[in-house]
């Protein structure tokens, strides 16, 4: 969707300032926000794509005025309410009011490291050959869905070159909304900076994005 989270190429926000690699949190509550998000995700009521979309649907003014983990917690509140695990009254009160929903999966502290190391496999068997190969010229489609998509706004209707063919993976655009996995071939596509940003861009700049086959057409 074209939301506040899709900032690539937008002006007025200043430069990106990288932080030291060992800086993970800026306050103790951020550690708890991450832990609660992981524990809630392990309940199995939503996918990673649905969780991303929940954060994207925050009002732009709310999204842009929130810190990274504030966005996470606000998105999590939406997911928990949507799954019927927490009510608006409980969120307002800051405590449980209704009895807990029985039969929920629980991620214990001693399981976290192994679960994170194992990850989740989103690769699927191919049912048709890849449409594109390394070196092919492709153009991204000019589509602006109201739902979740992994094709950034700045890279739509742009010509690039297939850099890598990854295999077949779950399509986030449908998986985020419970409309099935709809696996597609996934590619890395390389664009020149000038193709994305115009003639004033650094001529030595290239940008690579991962794009599902449905995003692409032959150039």
TORKOL-4160 file (C-alpha; in steps of 0.2 Angstrom, whole numbers, padded with zeros to 4 digits, m for minus):
219
<pt num="1" X="0000" Y="0000" Z="0000"/>
<pt num="2" X="0005" Y="0018" Z="m0002"/>
<pt num="3" X="0008" Y="0022" Z="0016"/>
<pt num="4" X="0019" Y="0032" Z="0027"/>
<pt num="5" X="0030" Y="0017" Z="0029"/>
<pt num="6" X="0035" Y="0018" Z="0011"/>
<pt num="7" X="0048" Y="0033" Z="0012"/>
<pt num="8" X="0060" Y="0028" Z="m0001"/>
<pt num="9" X="0064" Y="0043" Z="m0012"/>
<pt num="10" X="0053" Y="0055" Z="m0002"/>
<pt num="11" X="0060" Y="0072" Z="0002"/>
<pt num="12" X="0060" Y="0082" Z="0018"/>
<pt num="13" X="0065" Y="0069" Z="0030"/>
<pt num="14" X="0083" Y="0072" Z="0030"/>
<pt num="15" X="0097" Y="0059" Z="0027"/>
<pt num="16" X="0098" Y="0042" Z="0035"/>
<pt num="17" X="0109" Y="0042" Z="0050"/>
<pt num="18" X="0116" Y="0024" Z="0053"/>
<pt num="19" X="0118" Y="0019" Z="0071"/>
<pt num="20" X="0132" Y="0008" Z="0078"/>
<pt num="21" X="0129" Y="m0011" Z="0074"/>
<pt num="22" X="0129" Y="m0015" Z="0092"/>
<pt num="23" X="0115" Y="m0003" Z="0096"/>
<pt num="24" X="0099" Y="m0013" Z="0098"/>
<pt num="25" X="0088" Y="m0004" Z="0110"/>
<pt num="26" X="0087" Y="0014" Z="0116"/>
<pt num="27" X="0076" Y="0010" Z="0132"/>
<pt num="28" X="0072" Y="m0005" Z="0143"/>
<pt num="29" X="0054" Y="m0005" Z="0137"/>
<pt num="30" X="0059" Y="m0008" Z="0119"/>
<pt num="31" X="0066" Y="m0025" Z="0124"/>
<pt num="32" X="0049" Y="m0029" Z="0132"/>
<pt num="33" X="0040" Y="m0023" Z="0116"/>
<pt num="34" X="0051" Y="m0035" Z="0105"/>
<pt num="35" X="0048" Y="m0050" Z="0118"/>
<pt num="36" X="0029" Y="m0047" Z="0118"/>
<pt num="37" X="0028" Y="m0046" Z="0099"/>
<pt num="38" X="0038" Y="m0062" Z="0097"/>
<pt num="39" X="0028" Y="m0071" Z="0110"/>
<pt num="40" X="0011" Y="m0065" Z="0103"/>
<pt num="41" X="0017" Y="m0070" Z="0085"/>
<pt num="42" X="0020" Y="m0088" Z="0092"/>
<pt num="43" X="0002" Y="m0089" Z="0096"/>
<pt num="44" X="m0001" Y="m0093" Z="0077"/>
<pt num="45" X="m0015" Y="m0081" Z="0074"/>
<pt num="46" X="m0006" Y="m0071" Z="0060"/>
<pt num="47" X="0008" Y="m0072" Z="0048"/>
<pt num="48" X="0023" Y="m0060" Z="0047"/>
<pt num="49" X="0015" Y="m0052" Z="0032"/>
<pt num="50" X="m0001" Y="m0048" Z="0042"/>
<pt num="51" X="0010" Y="m0041" Z="0056"/>
<pt num="52" X="0019" Y="m0030" Z="0043"/>
<pt num="53" X="0002" Y="m0024" Z="0036"/>
<pt num="54" X="m0005" Y="m0020" Z="0053"/>
<pt num="55" X="0010" Y="m0008" Z="0056"/>
<pt num="56" X="0007" Y="0000" Z="0039"/>
<pt num="57" X="m0011" Y="0004" Z="0042"/>
<pt num="58" X="m0007" Y="0016" Z="0056"/>
<pt num="59" X="m0013" Y="0033" Z="0052"/>
<pt num="60" X="0002" Y="0042" Z="0044"/>
<pt num="61" X="0003" Y="0056" Z="0057"/>
<pt num="62" X="0003" Y="0042" Z="0070"/>
<pt num="63" X="0016" Y="0032" Z="0061"/>
<pt num="64" X="0028" Y="0046" Z="0057"/>
<pt num="65" X="0028" Y="0053" Z="0075"/>
<pt num="66" X="0031" Y="0035" Z="0083"/>
<pt num="67" X="0047" Y="0027" Z="0086"/>
<pt num="68" X="0052" Y="0010" Z="0079"/>
<pt num="69" X="0046" Y="0000" Z="0093"/>
<pt num="70" X="0031" Y="0011" Z="0096"/>
<pt num="71" X="0025" Y="0006" Z="0079"/>
<pt num="72" X="0028" Y="m0012" Z="0083"/>
<pt num="73" X="0017" Y="m0011" Z="0099"/>
<pt num="74" X="0003" Y="m0001" Z="0090"/>
<pt num="75" X="0003" Y="m0014" Z="0076"/>
<pt num="76" X="0002" Y="m0028" Z="0089"/>
<pt num="77" X="m0013" Y="m0020" Z="0098"/>
<pt num="78" X="m0022" Y="m0021" Z="0081"/>
<pt num="79" X="m0017" Y="m0039" Z="0078"/>
<pt num="80" X="m0022" Y="m0044" Z="0096"/>
<pt num="81" X="m0039" Y="m0036" Z="0095"/>
<pt num="82" X="m0042" Y="m0043" Z="0077"/>
<pt num="83" X="m0039" Y="m0060" Z="0084"/>
<pt num="84" X="m0051" Y="m0058" Z="0099"/>
<pt num="85" X="m0037" Y="m0060" Z="0111"/>
<pt num="86" X="m0038" Y="m0043" Z="0119"/>
<pt num="87" X="m0052" Y="m0030" Z="0120"/>
<pt num="88" X="m0051" Y="m0011" Z="0117"/>
<pt num="89" X="m0057" Y="m0009" Z="0136"/>
<pt num="90" X="m0042" Y="m0020" Z="0141"/>
<pt num="91" X="m0029" Y="m0010" Z="0131"/>
<pt num="92" X="m0037" Y="0006" Z="0139"/>
<pt num="93" X="m0036" Y="m0001" Z="0156"/>
<pt num="94" X="m0019" Y="m0008" Z="0154"/>
<pt num="95" X="m0024" Y="m0025" Z="0162"/>
<pt num="96" X="m0034" Y="m0041" Z="0159"/>
<pt num="97" X="m0053" Y="m0039" Z="0161"/>
<pt num="98" X="m0060" Y="m0054" Z="0152"/>
<pt num="99" X="m0055" Y="m0072" Z="0155"/>
<pt num="100" X="m0040" Y="m0078" Z="0144"/>
<pt num="101" X="m0044" Y="m0087" Z="0128"/>
<pt num="102" X="m0040" Y="m0105" Z="0131"/>
<pt num="103" X="m0030" Y="m0117" Z="0121"/>
<pt num="104" X="m0016" Y="m0104" Z="0116"/>
<pt num="105" X="0001" Y="m0109" Z="0111"/>
<pt num="106" X="0014" Y="m0103" Z="0123"/>
<pt num="107" X="0032" Y="m0098" Z="0118"/>
<pt num="108" X="0042" Y="m0101" Z="0134"/>
<pt num="109" X="0058" Y="m0091" Z="0137"/>
<pt num="110" X="0069" Y="m0107" Z="0136"/>
<pt num="111" X="0062" Y="m0110" Z="0118"/>
<pt num="112" X="0065" Y="m0093" Z="0111"/>
<pt num="113" X="0083" Y="m0095" Z="0105"/>
<pt num="114" X="0080" Y="m0112" Z="0096"/>
<pt num="115" X="0064" Y="m0105" Z="0088"/>
<pt num="116" X="0072" Y="m0089" Z="0081"/>
<pt num="117" X="0087" Y="m0100" Z="0075"/>
<pt num="118" X="0075" Y="m0111" Z="0066"/>
<pt num="119" X="0065" Y="m0097" Z="0058"/>
<pt num="120" X="0051" Y="m0100" Z="0046"/>
<pt num="121" X="0053" Y="m0108" Z="0029"/>
<pt num="122" X="0043" Y="m0098" Z="0015"/>
<pt num="123" X="0050" Y="m0107" Z="0000"/>
<pt num="124" X="0038" Y="m0118" Z="m0009"/>
<pt num="125" X="0040" Y="m0131" Z="m0024"/>
<pt num="126" X="0039" Y="m0124" Z="m0041"/>
<pt num="127" X="0024" Y="m0128" Z="m0052"/>
<pt num="128" X="0030" Y="m0119" Z="m0067"/>
<pt num="129" X="0047" Y="m0113" Z="m0074"/>
<pt num="130" X="0053" Y="m0096" Z="m0070"/>
<pt num="131" X="0048" Y="m0083" Z="m0083"/>
<pt num="132" X="0064" Y="m0073" Z="m0081"/>
<pt num="133" X="0083" Y="m0077" Z="m0080"/>
<pt num="134" X="0098" Y="m0068" Z="m0074"/>
<pt num="135" X="0102" Y="m0054" Z="m0086"/>
<pt num="136" X="0084" Y="m0051" Z="m0093"/>
<pt num="137" X="0078" Y="m0034" Z="m0094"/>
<pt num="138" X="0061" Y="m0031" Z="m0084"/>
<pt num="139" X="0049" Y="m0018" Z="m0080"/>
<pt num="140" X="0040" Y="m0017" Z="m0064"/>
<pt num="141" X="0021" Y="m0014" Z="m0065"/>
<pt num="142" X="0013" Y="0002" Z="m0060"/>
<pt num="143" X="0001" Y="m0004" Z="m0047"/>
<pt num="144" X="m0005" Y="0004" Z="m0031"/>
<pt num="145" X="m0014" Y="m0008" Z="m0021"/>
<pt num="146" X="m0023" Y="m0003" Z="m0005"/>
<pt num="147" X="m0017" Y="m0019" Z="0003"/>
<pt num="148" X="0000" Y="m0025" Z="0008"/>
<pt num="149" X="0014" Y="m0026" Z="m0006"/>
<pt num="150" X="0033" Y="m0028" Z="m0006"/>
<pt num="151" X="0035" Y="m0018" Z="m0021"/>
<pt num="152" X="0041" Y="m0001" Z="m0015"/>
<pt num="153" X="0032" Y="0015" Z="m0023"/>
<pt num="154" X="0049" Y="0022" Z="m0030"/>
<pt num="155" X="0052" Y="0006" Z="m0040"/>
<pt num="156" X="0036" Y="0005" Z="m0049"/>
<pt num="157" X="0036" Y="0006" Z="m0068"/>
<pt num="158" X="0055" Y="0006" Z="m0069"/>
<pt num="159" X="0066" Y="m0004" Z="m0080"/>
<pt num="160" X="0079" Y="m0015" Z="m0071"/>
<pt num="161" X="0089" Y="m0031" Z="m0074"/>
<pt num="162" X="0087" Y="m0048" Z="m0066"/>
<pt num="163" X="0102" Y="m0050" Z="m0054"/>
<pt num="164" X="0097" Y="m0067" Z="m0046"/>
<pt num="165" X="0083" Y="m0080" Z="m0046"/>
<pt num="166" X="0079" Y="m0086" Z="m0029"/>
<pt num="167" X="0066" Y="m0099" Z="m0031"/>
<pt num="168" X="0047" Y="m0099" Z="m0027"/>
<pt num="169" X="0041" Y="m0091" Z="m0011"/>
<pt num="170" X="0025" Y="m0086" Z="m0003"/>
<pt num="171" X="0017" Y="m0070" Z="m0010"/>
<pt num="172" X="0016" Y="m0057" Z="0004"/>
<pt num="173" X="0002" Y="m0048" Z="m0005"/>
<pt num="174" X="m0011" Y="m0061" Z="m0002"/>
<pt num="175" X="m0003" Y="m0070" Z="0013"/>
<pt num="176" X="m0005" Y="m0053" Z="0023"/>
<pt num="177" X="m0024" Y="m0054" Z="0020"/>
<pt num="178" X="m0028" Y="m0072" Z="0023"/>
<pt num="179" X="m0031" Y="m0075" Z="0004"/>
<pt num="180" X="m0018" Y="m0090" Z="0002"/>
<pt num="181" X="0000" Y="m0091" Z="0000"/>
<pt num="182" X="0000" Y="m0090" Z="m0019"/>
<pt num="183" X="0018" Y="m0094" Z="m0021"/>
<pt num="184" X="0028" Y="m0085" Z="m0035"/>
<pt num="185" X="0045" Y="m0085" Z="m0042"/>
<pt num="186" X="0056" Y="m0072" Z="m0033"/>
<pt num="187" X="0070" Y="m0062" Z="m0041"/>
<pt num="188" X="0083" Y="m0049" Z="m0036"/>
<pt num="189" X="0081" Y="m0034" Z="m0048"/>
<pt num="190" X="0095" Y="m0021" Z="m0050"/>
<pt num="191" X="0091" Y="m0003" Z="m0055"/>
<pt num="192" X="0102" Y="0011" Z="m0059"/>
<pt num="193" X="0100" Y="0026" Z="m0048"/>
<pt num="194" X="0096" Y="0037" Z="m0063"/>
<pt num="195" X="0082" Y="0025" Z="m0068"/>
<pt num="196" X="0074" Y="0027" Z="m0051"/>
<pt num="197" X="0078" Y="0045" Z="m0047"/>
<pt num="198" X="0082" Y="0054" Z="m0063"/>
<pt num="199" X="0096" Y="0062" Z="m0072"/>
<pt num="200" X="0102" Y="0071" Z="m0056"/>
<pt num="201" X="0105" Y="0055" Z="m0047"/>
<pt num="202" X="0123" Y="0048" Z="m0044"/>
<pt num="203" X="0128" Y="0039" Z="m0060"/>
<pt num="204" X="0137" Y="0026" Z="m0050"/>
<pt num="205" X="0122" Y="0021" Z="m0039"/>
<pt num="206" X="0113" Y="0005" Z="m0041"/>
<pt num="207" X="0099" Y="m0001" Z="m0030"/>
<pt num="208" X="0093" Y="m0020" Z="m0029"/>
<pt num="209" X="0076" Y="m0025" Z="m0023"/>
<pt num="210" X="0068" Y="m0042" Z="m0021"/>
<pt num="211" X="0053" Y="m0044" Z="m0032"/>
<pt num="212" X="0040" Y="m0057" Z="m0035"/>
<pt num="213" X="0036" Y="m0062" Z="m0053"/>
<pt num="214" X="0019" Y="m0054" Z="m0053"/>
<pt num="215" X="0027" Y="m0037" Z="m0050"/>
<pt num="216" X="0037" Y="m0039" Z="m0067"/>
<pt num="217" X="0034" Y="m0039" Z="m0085"/>
<pt num="218" X="0047" Y="m0040" Z="m0100"/>
<pt num="219" X="0055" Y="m0023" Z="m0104"/>
